[in-house]
């Protein structure tokens, strides 16, 4: 995996943020006008930096600062050579020559900062980040005596903020012929390249077509939306991953364009774990581009999620589900609503001087990849189902910030297998409808119809055998009187095949997941990974139910 780009499109501050959030070990290489530079990361922290325009060894700095004399440095280098360059110079000085470790760490830290700050001057060129398994793979076993490295790395967020501040100050000084007073910063040879700012005297009478960034991890859906918006006159940037969206929005913003962003609510998070990536990206974009217009889309209804999004001031639209994407009536209806929302957001926005923000949060981790914007061939089921998605779901269950999102997770995983699904909860020997996707049509909403369902746990129904066995099952049902009433409430006819899985917490039944393939009547796929997930979801779901009840009591 690698992150590759041009410095004209993405500044070093943003690059440092993106790489650090991945918490990866590797090398960020920079190339600009025959200049070479590198920043080395260990688990997201900067531990080393070098530049062809800023070369100074640790020994030279220690001598300049009167920490050691040249004879000691020569002896230390001799020891380093005898041991095959497998030890850092600073380690040798501390172990063999009585130099204070704190002094070496302070000087190394200062030198790394100075090198990194000098790299902020490179306004053009290219960069690439290569992930390594461990730091030893960066340079092999021989440690260059001109290099120095920290055990406890530097925080890239600090480097990004300070480097950007220094960059702005030096540009201002160059543009106003201002001579800065002597300071510690004046010792850094920044040699800043001046960048022409976007022309602020654009002809306001020329209304450009709206720029729209669309991110959706499902290829066919993304292509359908992109084609429709393009035909309607929008300039569309199609993305399949959150990290690409962040880079694209930042690049457009740096060019004076504030796009409208359309985000799929349910997609993988940036570190590959879980499925609440849409919420993660929404918060990330809003924190860094406060005026950004964002529209959230989802392929099934979830009242709590919709309320959260709308309460935050964003638009929410229900998009066609994967099995409906070829239904032109549904697709045209959705595209019409989306276009109306875009048009209502196109009020001309004057982009003011942007405040650099680096509060993305350490909990956000970005997994770099090399996918194209719009994949030409995507299997919407196989690409997201199976064990890989199961791992992400299980990781999300362990997220302490999940709160009420466990119901959303269960329904999202179920959407990989069924055309429609319902979560039922069991309480006081009664089964209640709690959440759903895919129930549509009629005068009542799907949520209203499901919440109206309740029947005795001991009643003869399609849930009875699963309750007794404690095992998930896919089967062709024989419908009882209770079952017929349930499906009459749901509408859509009687299914030929159903899935029922128990949701258990501490050996106690707390609910069921029901799924079927109405109205398509397609065979239900293998559900082993879903059954595994349900076996782990019970405790989290019970906690979610209890928290919701407590909140309702407090509110009343």
C-alpha positions as CSV (number, residue, x, y, z in Angstrom):
1,X,0.0,0.0,0.0
2,X,1.2,3.5,-0.7
3,X,0.0,7.2,-0.7
4,X,1.3,9.0,-3.7
5,X,0.6,12.6,-4.9
6,X,1.9,16.0,-5.8
7,X,2.8,18.7,-3.3
8,X,0.9,21.2,-5.4
9,X,-2.3,19.3,-4.6
10,X,-1.6,18.4,-1.0
11,X,0.7,20.3,1.4
12,X,3.1,18.7,3.9
13,X,0.8,19.6,6.8
14,X,-2.0,17.6,5.4
15,X,0.3,14.8,4.4
16,X,1.6,14.6,7.9
17,X,-1.9,14.4,9.2
18,X,-3.0,11.6,6.9
19,X,0.1,9.5,7.4
20,X,0.1,9.9,11.2
21,X,-3.5,9.0,11.5
22,X,-2.8,5.6,9.9
23,X,-0.4,4.8,12.8
24,X,1.8,3.0,10.3
25,X,5.5,2.5,10.2
26,X,7.2,3.6,7.0
27,X,8.9,6.3,4.9
28,X,7.4,9.5,3.5
29,X,9.7,10.5,0.6
30,X,9.6,14.0,-0.9
31,X,11.1,15.1,-4.3
32,X,11.3,18.7,-5.4
33,X,13.6,20.4,-8.0
34,X,16.4,17.9,-7.6
35,X,16.0,18.0,-3.8
36,X,15.3,14.9,-1.8
37,X,13.8,14.6,1.6
38,X,12.3,11.9,3.8
39,X,10.4,11.6,7.1
40,X,10.3,8.3,8.9
41,X,7.4,7.2,11.0
42,X,7.1,4.5,13.6
43,X,3.5,3.8,14.5
44,X,2.4,7.2,13.3
45,X,5.1,9.2,15.1
46,X,8.0,10.9,13.4
47,X,11.3,9.4,14.5
48,X,13.7,10.6,11.9
49,X,13.9,13.1,9.1
50,X,16.5,14.0,6.5
51,X,16.9,16.5,3.6
52,X,19.5,16.9,0.9
53,X,19.4,20.7,1.6
54,X,19.7,20.4,5.4
55,X,22.6,18.1,6.2
56,X,24.0,18.1,9.7
57,X,25.1,15.1,11.7
58,X,24.3,14.5,15.3
59,X,28.0,14.7,16.2
60,X,28.3,18.1,14.6
61,X,25.4,19.5,16.6
62,X,26.7,18.0,19.8
63,X,30.1,19.6,19.2
64,X,28.5,23.0,18.3
65,X,26.5,22.9,21.6
66,X,29.6,22.0,23.6
67,X,28.0,18.7,24.8
68,X,31.1,16.7,23.7
69,X,34.4,17.3,22.0
70,X,35.5,16.0,18.6
71,X,37.7,13.3,20.1
72,X,34.6,11.7,21.8
73,X,32.7,11.8,18.6
74,X,35.5,10.1,16.7
75,X,35.7,7.4,19.4
76,X,31.9,6.9,19.3
77,X,31.9,6.6,15.5
78,X,34.7,4.0,15.8
79,X,32.6,2.0,18.2
80,X,29.7,2.2,15.8
81,X,31.8,0.9,13.0
82,X,33.1,-2.0,15.0
83,X,29.6,-3.1,15.8
84,X,28.6,-3.0,12.1
85,X,26.6,0.2,12.4
86,X,23.8,-1.6,14.3
87,X,23.6,1.0,17.1
88,X,22.7,4.6,16.8
89,X,25.3,7.2,17.6
90,X,23.3,8.7,20.4
91,X,22.9,5.3,22.1
92,X,26.6,4.7,22.0
93,X,27.4,8.2,23.4
94,X,25.0,7.5,26.3
95,X,26.1,4.0,27.1
96,X,29.9,4.4,26.6
97,X,30.8,8.0,27.1
98,X,28.5,9.3,29.8
99,X,26.5,11.7,27.7
100,X,23.1,12.5,29.2
101,X,20.3,10.7,27.4
102,X,18.0,13.7,28.0
103,X,20.5,16.0,26.3
104,X,20.8,13.7,23.3
105,X,17.0,13.3,23.0
106,X,16.5,17.1,23.2
107,X,19.0,17.8,20.5
108,X,17.8,15.0,18.2
109,X,14.2,16.3,18.7
110,X,15.3,19.8,17.8
111,X,17.2,18.6,14.7
112,X,14.3,16.5,13.4
113,X,11.9,19.5,13.9
114,X,14.3,21.8,11.9
115,X,14.5,19.3,9.1
116,X,10.8,18.8,8.9
117,X,10.1,22.6,9.0
118,X,12.6,23.1,6.2
119,X,10.6,20.6,4.0
120,X,7.4,22.8,4.4
121,X,9.2,25.2,2.0
122,X,8.8,22.8,-0.9
123,X,5.8,24.1,-2.8
124,X,6.0,21.8,-5.8
125,X,7.2,18.3,-6.5
126,X,5.9,14.8,-5.5
127,X,5.6,12.6,-2.5
128,X,5.0,9.0,-1.7
129,X,4.5,7.1,1.6
130,X,5.7,3.4,1.7
131,X,4.5,1.3,4.5
132,X,7.1,-0.9,6.2
133,X,6.7,-3.8,8.6
134,X,9.2,-2.4,11.0
135,X,11.7,0.4,11.2
136,X,14.7,-1.8,10.5
137,X,13.4,-2.4,6.9
138,X,13.7,1.3,6.2
139,X,17.5,1.5,5.9
140,X,18.6,-2.1,6.5
141,X,21.0,-3.0,9.3
142,X,23.5,-0.2,8.7
143,X,22.7,3.0,10.4
144,X,24.0,6.1,8.6
145,X,26.0,8.1,11.2
146,X,24.7,11.3,9.6
147,X,21.2,10.3,10.7
148,X,19.6,10.3,14.1
149,X,16.4,8.8,15.4
150,X,14.0,9.1,18.3
151,X,12.7,6.2,20.4
152,X,9.7,8.3,21.3
153,X,8.6,10.0,18.2
154,X,7.4,13.6,17.6
155,X,3.7,14.3,17.3
156,X,3.0,15.1,13.6
157,X,0.0,17.3,14.6
158,X,2.4,19.7,16.4
159,X,4.8,19.6,13.4
160,X,1.9,20.3,11.0
161,X,0.7,23.3,13.0
162,X,4.1,24.8,13.7
163,X,5.4,24.2,10.1
164,X,2.3,25.8,8.6
165,X,2.7,28.8,11.0
166,X,6.3,29.3,10.0
167,X,5.5,28.9,6.3
168,X,2.8,31.7,6.6
169,X,5.2,34.0,8.5
170,X,8.1,33.5,6.0
171,X,5.8,34.1,3.0
172,X,4.5,37.3,4.6
173,X,8.0,38.4,5.3
174,X,9.1,37.7,1.7
175,X,6.1,39.5,0.2
176,X,6.4,42.6,2.4
177,X,10.2,42.8,2.5
178,X,9.9,42.4,6.2
179,X,13.2,41.4,7.9
180,X,12.5,39.2,10.9
181,X,14.3,39.8,14.1
182,X,17.1,37.3,15.0
183,X,15.5,34.3,16.7
184,X,16.0,30.6,17.1
185,X,13.9,30.1,14.0
186,X,16.3,32.2,11.9
187,X,18.9,29.5,12.1
188,X,16.7,27.2,9.9
189,X,17.4,27.5,6.3
190,X,13.9,27.4,5.0
191,X,14.4,28.7,1.4
192,X,10.7,29.0,0.9
193,X,9.1,28.7,-2.5
194,X,6.4,31.3,-3.0
195,X,3.1,30.1,-4.3
196,X,0.7,32.3,-6.1
197,X,-2.6,32.5,-4.2
198,X,-5.8,31.8,-6.1
199,X,-7.0,35.0,-7.9
200,X,-9.5,36.6,-5.6
201,X,-10.7,39.0,-8.3
202,X,-12.7,36.4,-10.2
203,X,-15.6,37.6,-12.3
204,X,-18.5,37.0,-9.9
205,X,-21.0,37.2,-12.8
206,X,-19.8,33.9,-14.1
207,X,-21.6,31.1,-12.3
208,X,-19.6,27.9,-12.5
209,X,-21.4,24.5,-12.4
210,X,-21.6,23.0,-8.9
211,X,-18.7,20.8,-7.9
212,X,-19.9,17.7,-6.2
213,X,-17.8,15.1,-4.4
214,X,-19.7,11.7,-4.1
215,X,-18.3,9.0,-1.9
216,X,-19.9,5.5,-1.9
217,X,-18.2,2.2,-1.5
218,X,-20.6,0.4,-3.8
219,X,-19.5,0.7,-7.4
220,X,-22.8,0.4,-9.3
221,X,-24.5,2.9,-7.0
222,X,-21.6,5.3,-7.3
223,X,-21.7,5.1,-11.1
224,X,-25.4,5.6,-11.3
225,X,-25.3,8.7,-9.1
226,X,-22.3,10.1,-10.9
227,X,-23.8,9.6,-14.4
228,X,-27.1,11.3,-13.3
229,X,-25.4,14.3,-11.7
230,X,-23.0,14.7,-14.7
231,X,-25.9,14.7,-17.1
232,X,-27.5,17.4,-15.0
233,X,-24.5,19.7,-15.4
234,X,-22.6,19.1,-12.2
235,X,-18.9,18.5,-12.1
236,X,-18.6,15.2,-10.2
237,X,-15.6,13.8,-8.3
238,X,-16.4,10.1,-7.6
239,X,-14.7,8.5,-4.6
240,X,-15.0,5.0,-3.1
241,X,-13.0,5.7,0.1
242,X,-13.1,8.3,2.9
243,X,-9.4,9.2,2.8
244,X,-9.6,10.0,-1.0
245,X,-12.6,12.2,-0.3
246,X,-10.6,14.1,2.4
247,X,-7.7,14.7,0.0
248,X,-10.0,15.7,-2.9
249,X,-12.0,18.2,-0.7
250,X,-8.8,19.7,0.7
251,X,-7.4,20.0,-2.8
252,X,-10.5,21.8,-4.1
253,X,-10.6,24.0,-1.1
254,X,-7.0,25.1,-1.5
255,X,-8.0,26.1,-5.1
256,X,-10.8,28.3,-3.9
257,X,-13.6,25.8,-4.5
258,X,-16.0,24.6,-1.7
259,X,-17.7,21.5,-3.1
260,X,-20.9,19.9,-2.0
261,X,-20.2,16.4,-0.6
262,X,-22.5,13.4,-0.8
263,X,-21.6,10.7,1.7
264,X,-22.9,7.2,2.0
265,X,-23.8,6.7,5.6
266,X,-22.8,3.0,5.9
267,X,-19.3,2.1,4.6
268,X,-16.0,1.0,6.1
269,X,-14.2,3.3,8.4
270,X,-10.8,4.7,7.3
271,X,-8.8,2.2,9.3
272,X,-10.8,-0.7,7.8
273,X,-12.7,-1.5,11.0
274,X,-16.4,-1.3,11.4
275,X,-19.0,0.2,9.1
276,X,-19.8,3.6,10.5
277,X,-17.4,5.3,8.1
278,X,-20.0,7.7,6.9
279,X,-20.5,9.2,10.3
280,X,-16.7,9.3,10.8
281,X,-16.2,11.1,7.5
282,X,-19.1,13.5,8.2
283,X,-17.5,14.6,11.5
284,X,-14.1,14.8,10.0
285,X,-15.1,17.1,7.1
286,X,-17.3,19.3,9.3
287,X,-14.5,19.8,11.8
288,X,-12.1,20.9,9.1
289,X,-14.4,22.7,6.6
290,X,-17.1,24.3,8.7
291,X,-19.0,25.8,5.8
292,X,-19.0,22.6,3.7
293,X,-22.4,21.6,2.5
294,X,-22.9,17.8,3.1
295,X,-25.7,15.5,2.0
296,X,-25.9,12.0,3.6
297,X,-27.5,9.1,1.8
298,X,-28.3,5.6,3.0
299,X,-29.9,2.5,1.4
300,X,-32.2,1.8,4.3
301,X,-34.0,3.7,7.0
302,X,-32.8,4.1,10.5
303,X,-34.8,6.6,12.5
304,X,-32.1,7.3,15.2
305,X,-29.3,7.8,12.6
306,X,-31.5,10.1,10.5
307,X,-32.4,12.1,13.5
308,X,-28.7,12.6,14.5
309,X,-27.8,13.7,11.0
310,X,-30.7,16.1,10.6
311,X,-30.2,17.5,14.1
312,X,-26.6,18.3,13.1
313,X,-28.0,20.4,10.2
314,X,-27.3,18.0,7.3
315,X,-29.6,16.7,4.6
316,X,-30.5,13.0,4.6
317,X,-31.8,11.0,1.7
318,X,-32.8,7.4,1.2
319,X,-31.1,5.9,-1.8
320,X,-32.1,2.8,-3.8
321,X,-30.8,-0.4,-2.4
322,X,-28.4,-2.5,-4.3
323,X,-31.1,-4.8,-5.7
324,X,-33.1,-1.7,-6.8
325,X,-30.3,0.2,-8.5
326,X,-31.5,-0.9,-12.0
327,X,-35.1,0.1,-11.2
328,X,-35.2,3.3,-13.3
329,X,-38.3,4.7,-11.5
330,X,-36.7,4.5,-8.1
331,X,-33.4,5.7,-9.4
332,X,-34.9,8.7,-11.2
333,X,-36.9,9.6,-8.1
334,X,-33.8,9.5,-5.9
335,X,-31.7,11.5,-8.4
336,X,-34.4,14.1,-8.6
337,X,-34.4,14.6,-4.8
338,X,-30.6,14.6,-4.7
339,X,-30.4,17.2,-7.4
340,X,-32.9,19.4,-5.6
341,X,-30.8,19.2,-2.4
342,X,-27.7,20.1,-4.4
343,X,-29.4,23.1,-6.1
344,X,-30.6,24.4,-2.7
345,X,-27.0,24.2,-1.4
346,X,-25.5,26.0,-4.4
347,X,-25.8,29.5,-2.9
348,X,-22.6,31.1,-3.8
349,X,-20.0,30.8,-1.0
350,X,-17.1,33.1,-0.7
351,X,-14.2,31.1,0.6
352,X,-12.4,33.2,3.2
353,X,-8.9,32.6,4.4
354,X,-8.9,29.1,5.7
355,X,-7.9,28.4,9.3
356,X,-5.7,25.4,9.4
357,X,-7.3,22.8,11.7
358,X,-5.6,19.8,12.9
359,X,-8.1,18.4,15.3
360,X,-9.0,15.2,13.4
361,X,-8.6,13.0,16.4
362,X,-6.2,10.2,17.2
363,X,-9.1,7.7,17.0
364,X,-9.3,8.2,13.2
365,X,-6.8,6.0,11.4
366,X,-6.4,5.9,7.6
367,X,-5.6,2.8,5.7
368,X,-3.8,3.8,2.5
369,X,-4.7,1.8,-0.7
370,X,-4.5,2.1,-4.5
371,X,-8.1,1.7,-5.7
372,X,-9.4,3.8,-8.6
373,X,-12.1,6.4,-8.0
374,X,-14.8,4.3,-9.6
375,X,-14.1,0.6,-9.9
376,X,-15.0,-0.8,-13.3
377,X,-16.0,-4.2,-12.0
378,X,-17.5,-4.4,-8.5
379,X,-19.4,-7.4,-7.0
380,X,-21.5,-5.5,-4.5
381,X,-22.1,-8.6,-2.3
382,X,-18.8,-10.5,-2.4
383,X,-16.7,-7.3,-2.0
384,X,-18.2,-6.5,1.4
385,X,-19.5,-9.7,2.8
386,X,-17.8,-12.7,4.5
387,X,-15.1,-12.8,7.0
388,X,-13.5,-9.5,6.2
389,X,-16.7,-7.6,6.9
390,X,-17.2,-9.8,10.0
391,X,-13.9,-8.7,11.4
392,X,-14.8,-5.1,10.9
393,X,-18.2,-5.6,12.6
394,X,-16.7,-7.3,15.6
395,X,-14.1,-4.5,16.0
396,X,-17.0,-2.0,15.9
397,X,-18.8,-3.9,18.6
398,X,-15.8,-3.3,20.9
399,X,-15.8,0.4,20.2
400,X,-16.7,2.2,23.5
401,X,-18.2,5.1,21.5
402,X,-20.7,2.9,19.6
403,X,-23.5,3.6,22.1
404,X,-26.9,3.0,20.3
405,X,-25.2,2.2,17.0
406,X,-25.3,-1.6,17.6
407,X,-28.8,-1.9,16.1
408,X,-27.5,-0.1,13.1
409,X,-24.6,-2.5,12.8
410,X,-26.8,-5.6,13.0
411,X,-29.1,-4.2,10.3
412,X,-26.2,-3.2,8.1
413,X,-24.6,-6.7,8.3
414,X,-28.0,-8.2,7.6
415,X,-28.3,-6.0,4.4
416,X,-25.4,-8.1,2.9
417,X,-27.7,-11.2,3.0
418,X,-31.3,-10.1,2.8
419,X,-33.6,-7.8,0.9
420,X,-35.3,-6.9,4.2
421,X,-34.7,-7.6,7.8
422,X,-36.1,-6.9,11.3
423,X,-34.6,-6.9,14.7
424,X,-37.0,-8.1,17.4
425,X,-36.3,-7.7,21.1
426,X,-37.6,-10.0,23.8
427,X,-38.8,-8.5,27.0
428,X,-41.0,-9.8,29.8
429,X,-41.8,-12.9,27.6
430,X,-43.1,-10.6,24.8
431,X,-41.5,-10.1,21.3
432,X,-41.5,-6.5,20.0
433,X,-40.4,-5.1,16.7
434,X,-37.4,-2.8,17.3
435,X,-35.7,-1.9,13.9
436,X,-35.8,-2.7,10.3
437,X,-34.7,-2.1,6.7
438,X,-36.4,-2.9,3.4
439,X,-40.0,-2.6,4.7
440,X,-41.6,-0.1,2.4
441,X,-44.9,0.8,0.7
442,X,-48.3,1.5,2.1
443,X,-49.6,4.3,4.2
444,X,-47.4,3.5,7.3
445,X,-43.7,3.7,7.3
446,X,-41.6,0.6,7.7
447,X,-40.5,1.7,11.2
448,X,-44.2,2.3,12.2
449,X,-45.3,-1.1,11.0
450,X,-42.4,-2.9,12.7
451,X,-42.9,-1.1,16.0
452,X,-46.6,-2.1,16.1
453,X,-45.6,-5.9,16.1
454,X,-45.7,-7.7,19.4
455,X,-46.7,-11.2,20.4
456,X,-46.0,-13.7,23.2
457,X,-42.6,-15.3,23.2
458,X,-44.2,-18.7,23.8
459,X,-46.6,-18.3,20.8
460,X,-46.3,-20.9,18.0
461,X,-44.4,-19.0,15.3
462,X,-41.4,-19.2,13.0
463,X,-39.3,-18.1,16.0
464,X,-40.2,-21.0,18.2
465,X,-37.7,-23.6,17.0
466,X,-34.8,-21.1,17.0
467,X,-35.7,-20.1,20.5
468,X,-35.5,-23.7,21.7
469,X,-32.3,-24.6,19.8
470,X,-30.5,-21.3,20.4
471,X,-29.1,-21.7,16.8
472,X,-29.6,-19.6,13.7
473,X,-31.5,-21.2,10.9
474,X,-32.4,-20.6,7.3
475,X,-35.5,-22.6,6.3
476,X,-38.8,-22.7,4.3
477,X,-41.4,-21.9,6.8
478,X,-44.8,-23.4,7.6
479,X,-46.8,-20.3,8.6
480,X,-48.9,-20.3,11.8
481,X,-51.7,-17.9,12.7
482,X,-49.2,-15.6,14.4
483,X,-46.9,-15.6,11.4
484,X,-49.6,-14.7,9.0
485,X,-50.6,-11.7,11.2
486,X,-47.0,-10.6,11.3
487,X,-46.6,-10.7,7.5
488,X,-50.0,-9.1,7.0
489,X,-48.7,-6.2,9.1
490,X,-45.5,-6.0,7.0
491,X,-47.2,-6.4,3.6
492,X,-45.4,-7.8,0.6
493,X,-46.8,-11.4,0.8
494,X,-45.5,-14.5,2.4
495,X,-41.8,-15.4,1.8
496,X,-40.7,-18.7,0.5
497,X,-37.5,-18.8,2.6
498,X,-36.6,-17.0,5.9
499,X,-33.6,-16.6,8.2
500,X,-34.1,-16.4,12.0
501,X,-31.1,-15.9,14.3
502,X,-31.2,-15.6,18.1
503,X,-29.6,-12.7,19.9
504,X,-28.3,-13.9,23.2
505,X,-26.6,-12.1,26.1
506,X,-25.1,-14.1,29.0
507,X,-27.1,-17.2,28.1
508,X,-30.3,-15.2,28.0
509,X,-32.4,-14.6,24.9
510,X,-32.8,-10.9,24.3
511,X,-34.2,-10.9,20.7
512,X,-34.1,-12.2,17.2
513,X,-32.9,-11.1,13.8
514,X,-35.3,-12.0,11.0
515,X,-34.5,-11.7,7.3
516,X,-36.0,-12.7,4.0
517,X,-35.7,-11.9,0.3
518,X,-39.1,-10.4,-0.4
519,X,-40.0,-9.3,-3.0
520,X,-37.2,-10.6,-5.1
521,X,-37.5,-14.2,-3.7
522,X,-33.8,-14.9,-4.4
523,X,-32.3,-17.7,-2.4
524,X,-30.7,-16.7,0.9
525,X,-26.9,-16.8,0.7
526,X,-24.6,-18.5,3.2
527,X,-25.1,-16.8,6.6
528,X,-22.4,-18.4,8.8
529,X,-20.6,-15.1,9.3
530,X,-23.8,-13.4,10.2
531,X,-24.6,-16.1,12.8
532,X,-21.1,-15.6,14.3
533,X,-21.7,-11.9,14.6
534,X,-25.1,-12.3,16.3
535,X,-23.4,-14.6,18.9
536,X,-21.2,-11.6,19.8
537,X,-23.7,-8.8,19.4
538,X,-26.1,-9.8,22.2
539,X,-24.3,-8.1,25.1
540,X,-23.8,-4.9,23.2
541,X,-27.4,-4.8,22.1
542,X,-28.7,-5.4,25.6
543,X,-26.7,-2.5,26.8
544,X,-28.0,-0.4,24.0
545,X,-31.6,-1.3,24.8
546,X,-31.1,-0.5,28.5
547,X,-29.4,2.9,27.7
548,X,-32.4,3.8,25.5
549,X,-34.9,2.9,28.2
550,X,-33.0,4.9,30.7
551,X,-32.8,7.9,28.4
552,X,-36.6,7.7,27.8
553,X,-37.3,7.6,31.5
554,X,-35.1,10.6,32.2
555,X,-36.7,12.5,29.3
556,X,-40.2,11.8,30.6
